[in-house]
Amino acid sequence: MTPVDRYEAMDRQREPAPHIVLRQRDSGALARLDAAALITQYAVSDNRTLVVLDEDTPYEEQLHLALLQQGDVLDHVVIGGPYANGVFRADGASGDTLRFRFESEALWTLRIRAEGRRGLGGLPAGARRRTGLLAPHYLILDHADHR
């Protein structure tokens, strides 16, 4: 996983609800997500892109991790919620794995599957999936509290 600049924010809003439209620079493909600010993005194998976004709302911050391919949202996981504050800090990336910190010094590890799998659950407390229950899951999230 390496940092890239494949997508740019075309339209974004915080109120009344967070919303952002990203445009892929080379193809013009559009992706619409319920977030407000693009933080960073990483190239993933198979021409996919992991975008990291937030809602740009102090004290109710939510971190969004979305896997995109040509503007299509393959998977979308959110961490945080009301009265949460946090700042995304990358702690290392290799292969299809990203380690980061958000909401304290707790270490999160995100792994990306080559093929999506269907099923329920699979996310630690404080995280939830934005894609439908029947959608394939590509993002695997682990949380270890290292205080």
Residue pairs with C-beta under 8 A, 6 or more apart in sequence:
1 42
1 43
1 44
1 50
1 93
1 94
1 95
1 96
1 97
1 98
1 112
2 42
2 43
2 93
3 40
3 41
3 42
3 43
3 93
4 41
4 42
4 43
4 49
5 25
5 41
6 24
6 25
6 26
6 41
6 43
6 49
7 22
7 23
7 24
7 25
7 31
7 38
7 41
7 49
7 51
7 68
8 22
8 23
8 25
8 38
9 20
9 21
9 22
9 37
9 38
10 21
10 22
10 23
10 30
11 19
11 20
11 21
12 19
12 20
12 21
12 36
12 37
13 19
13 20
13 36
14 36
14 55
14 56
14 57
17 34
18 34
18 35
18 36
18 55
18 56
18 57
19 32
19 33
19 34
19 35
19 36
20 32
20 33
20 35
20 36
20 37
20 38
20 53
21 30
21 31
21 32
22 30
22 31
22 32
22 33
22 38
22 51
22 68
22 71
23 29
23 30
24 30
24 31
24 68
24 70
24 71
27 70
27 71
29 70
29 71
29 72
30 71
31 51
31 66
31 68
31 71
31 72
31 73
33 51
33 53
33 64
33 66
33 73
33 76
34 64
34 130
35 53
35 54
35 55
35 62
35 64
35 66
36 53
36 54
36 55
36 56
36 57
37 53
37 54
37 55
37 56
38 51
38 52
38 53
39 52
39 53
39 54
39 88
40 51
40 52
40 88
40 90
41 49
41 50
41 51
41 52
42 49
42 50
42 52
42 93
42 98
43 49
44 50
44 67
44 96
44 112
45 96
45 114
46 69
46 114
47 69
47 70
48 67
48 68
48 69
48 74
48 112
49 67
49 68
49 69
50 65
50 66
50 67
50 68
50 98
50 110
50 112
51 64
51 65
51 66
51 68
52 63
52 64
52 65
52 88
52 100
53 63
53 64
53 66
54 61
54 62
54 63
54 64
54 88
55 61
55 62
55 64
58 85
59 83
59 84
59 85
60 80
60 81
60 82
60 83
60 84
60 85
61 80
61 84
61 85
61 86
61 87
61 103
62 78
62 79
62 80
62 81
62 84
63 78
63 79
63 80
63 86
63 88
63 102
64 76
64 77
64 78
64 130
65 76
65 77
65 78
65 79
65 110
65 139
65 141
66 73
66 75
66 76
66 77
66 130
67 73
67 74
67 75
67 76
67 112
67 138
67 139
68 74
73 131
74 116
74 131
74 136
74 138
75 116
75 129
75 131
75 135
75 136
75 137
75 138
75 139
76 129
76 130
76 131
76 139
77 110
77 123
77 127
77 128
77 129
77 130
77 139
77 141
78 127
78 128
78 129
78 130
79 86
79 102
79 103
79 108
79 126
79 127
79 141
80 86
80 102
80 103
80 126
81 126
84 103
85 103
86 102
86 103
86 104
87 102
88 100
88 101
88 102
89 100
89 101
89 102
90 98
90 99
90 100
91 99
91 100
91 101
91 107
92 98
92 99
93 99
96 111
96 112
96 113
96 114
97 109
97 110
97 111
97 112
98 109
98 110
99 107
99 108
99 109
99 110
100 107
100 108
100 110
101 107
101 108
102 108
103 126
104 145
104 147
105 146
105 147
106 143
106 144
106 145
106 146
106 147
107 143
107 144
107 145
107 146
108 141
108 142
108 143
108 144
109 141
109 142
109 143
109 144
110 139
110 140
110 141
110 142
111 139
111 140
111 142
112 138
112 139
112 140
113 137
113 138
113 139
113 140
115 136
115 138
116 135
116 136
116 137
116 138
117 136
117 137
118 134
118 135
118 136
118 137
119 137
120 133
122 137
122 140
123 129
123 141
124 141
124 142
124 143
125 143
126 143
127 141
127 143
129 137
129 139
131 137
